[in-house]
């Protein structure tokens, strides 16, 4: 048959480095695939509803085992699927189960003219193509092309292979040219052509009785059908090609299928896992070094059951806390932060795309959710192409509904035991909403000393359950306490522990305070899920000083709502600072009450905008008699209003914050009759400032903290100024006593190191410096100090102890350098 001089190259073959080479387009004598008929299967048993649930996943795996066990040696399997909605999940689950036991097995989708088309790329990658067997084909060869077209429309992402009942003669090149793959009976002209085809020639051009094949290097071969036989012939001299060139597409679906099968193969090989686990949280506050909370666990996991954690120790700021018996601390997590994460399961709620090479033999796959569920992740996987192992996973969630507003996770996978590949470390950067805005939390979960399928697992887990120590279960909804009952058994708490209480005793030492040594104490209550609504509630009472705060994530549409209130019932005497020293004259008594309301909204990418209103009532009166000045007129008491707009950006330990506030206080006159002073600008004032911060864990337990900031404004006086120095000031500088200077402008910088020196001591060293412009003489003064903090285990009834000392090393103002600090005792119950 004469050929037309203009040809198109219509067939694009997908290639994958980790995949076997494509089969020849024409073969003979290949038996039909073995059938796995799932049309009557109960999908509820074979596909877990929630693939975070280890029990459901294991139950599904066990239901698949008898279905696929007899197919282990089959070279190819044809899947007959139901026609309804469960078609896609069942296809993915079947492909995963079959490939897990026989990685080299070829899988085909059976033709179903009544089923809806499978147009999901994930389904295409799970199998090698579709299969049309003689039972699917009309006995009339003239109808085979139409049947192939119908099959291709129902499953277009992979080639269809036709097992023909008879040799089609010249028609074989037409079927190949239409994109099909053909298996012909032995002994005919098609079989002889199949034996003559050179290896690697898989790209096809075909017309009736005329076949041209090309390999990847561009070489071509041609055969024509004449007198009942196929014969090689030269390529036409007048041949003209119009080829569309494009970047070759990477076969994401095939790599995903390999990843799924590898995961299921690993899961099937594990009966029990015992390990040690460490959970460490670093809470990065807006200013200062923040705090640390750590846990050491014994980890127990049995196939088909939720993992269990035996709490062996708790660390406050890197030091083992004194907690006896079954003590349940509040759990804050954004669903599964403590769980073993698995991004891929038997069912998919994600869309995947190629992210390009990630190194030799590695590929990056990006994924994103198919719907707007905020609990689903987006991110990327770094996959080893040859094995299907996930090496590193980056994933994130934003706009979460609870206390945790967003999180970015880095999962590191490794070989926990020979042949067992699983997550061995999880690092998370989280943003938590609180009554004071958003704070950043860095969470690190690591596993070590794995024992897989160990003989002593059952006895070790039974001993853990029988002990009096705290235990947890890792459920699909997060960690829950596994509480010991009166009969010795344990029960899973339905709700996560969210509340706690603590007693705190503090001794302040600062020559700038009155008195210079002040013992303080208070009772603290906190609940991160008050009323079962995700509301945060914090309260501190010290009888004469009381404060409480409330935070409601998404309390007003997409806005987070928070409120706080503070009262000081004891009248304190405020004295002016003159030349770096507290004056013994012009003392004014003051007590106050304050309430604040804040609305905040995340903007994405770690940015947040907040609006805040504060209302403070100041009650000025006569102070301590020894500091009074006869004839001194008191400042006007009344309500001060302040509105503040503040923005922040928090990302992986970095934080940037800025604010600008507008306020009004009661206007009036105060001071001596000989030198009266007006409240500046009729009571109107402004405040602005900002800060930069970085917390970074250099090695496990060794933290670096850096911080810098500035503050300024308009309309300052002694009752509305920036205090620099000891506890309670706008900026605390170690070793600079309280009330060192009353300023209207300041800048500062701090750097600190937290050094783990063992389970019974952690030392923190800081270097701090500030420059402040004095409100009195408008001169700028510098001052600096060194901070030394020691965290110690608790004793007697106390859970933990902290000793914090500051030593002043430089000051432009004489007499403000000192040794100050505090000793704090904490009892958690």
C-alpha angles and dihedrals in degrees: 000000000000116000126227115245095232119069136177124207099225104170120085114187118205115227131197128186092220094047129089115256114274116267121250113276091233124042136161136210094016110146120236116265118267111257124242104189111202099162093109096035120123103243091195089067096043101043119050115229091217115026090193087071109089091199093056093045093049092046090053091048091052092050090052094049098078092041095057102028093090092051097059095107097038111115091212138015129200114210118215106198134189116262097230137080095295092065098098099043091047092050091053093046093047093048090050093050094046097045091047091063098032112024094181096050115119116229128203134185114232118234115256115178091193098052125096114252118271103229099161114116090213089063092048092056094049095068140033095241143284130308128219108190127187091269089061095049130081114240088238108086089207088071096053096087091054091049091050090052092052090050092048090052091054095049110013102164099077134035120266119231119212119208097202121209091215140012108278096203112203091003092074092079091051092053090048091047089053089061099263129132115224135209113190130190117265122263102035133102091267091055091051090050091050090055091051097051113109118236118263097026100122107138109095140207114177142173129164106305094349123096130179123182129191132193127214092267090060098252114142138203128191135203132179131197117235133153093001098307141086116238133182114248135178121268112260114267093219092052113142121188129201105190126180108221121203139154109283112254118238115234100240094166094057092051091049090052089053091049091051093048092048091052093050091046090054092047092050091053094056124080098161138006125195121181146141118259134194125200119189127178125191114195111205110203124200092260130012134028099302124212142273134225122187139180134195116206142183106226124214124181127172124183111266095015134092113259118257129215125205110205107225100170143353123216125207109197091344096309127107109257124222102246118151125198126346104346115171115204121194116274120219116183138137098238114297098004086137094038128098100263121224116176095187126056140154091287126044131222092166138085116221132202137173116272097186132248118334096190137306108335092357133109132195116223119192121207137188134175120268092221139033097262103140091210091067121091136231123200142093141284126218105213133189102230099207096053105023091235119151108230102179132003126197116191138160143186127199137186092032116179102232141051091302105069098184141351139196116200134194113196119194118200126202145160104281090181133354106302095359115113120186143132112297100173138022124192118189133186109200136181115214124196116225139167089269095050129268125336129189123238126192114204126191124187119182135176128206143163096038120196110193120197089349120177094229097054098101093048093046093050092046090052090050092051092048093050124094092238127113116269134187136198120217104223129178088262094051137272119335128184114257098214125201114238130211093262092054097258123114130236130200112240109236093219131041116256106258109162138065145163133221140181117216130193120188133182112199119202117190128134089212093065130078107257098023091215114046125177113206135179139180148167119241127199124183136176125179094191105035116179088006089278102106091259118150116222126184128174134175125185128186093164096245094038119046134170135174136176138191130196125187114190108220090357092154111034107290092346125099113226125207136171136183139183133196132184131186108195096176113084110234126195116238117201128189121253112234122180092345095308135097110252119232090218139065093035115173126195118227140178126169150184124211138187129183137189126196137186119195136178133188114234097192134257090058096303122129136179123204135184120199137185123197127190119190128179114205119198109197120192143145113315133210108324095235091060099044123115115208113241094019109145113221120235115255115276118220148093123328117198124199129179118192133188114199136176132193142184120201122181131158097328096325120110132181121185134177134172142182123194136190120199147166129208131184111288123225146098132291138170137056121336088239093055109021118183127208122218099256120261094358092294098308115127142164135210130192139165147124146207143215123210143176130188115184131172105223094187126350108301096003108107131189119202126189127177139170132173150155138212134189142140146153137283100030127171135159092283094048107038142118109265116208123191135045135012115331097026125123086250122019115210114192113247095012110112124236117273091023094146139356105223141181096198133028144166126191144177133198136182127185142176126206107207119196106218098169142304092294102046140030120183124204122192125193138183114204134182136173139179117206134180111228117236089215104055102007090236121137118235130190127215135171143178147174123244125208119189127182123192114201138180117265125258135202105354096341123105099203141357131211128190115193121185131178125198119194113224104171139017136160088210116072118236101018097097111096146134111268140152142110146264115224128194119193129195117188118194 
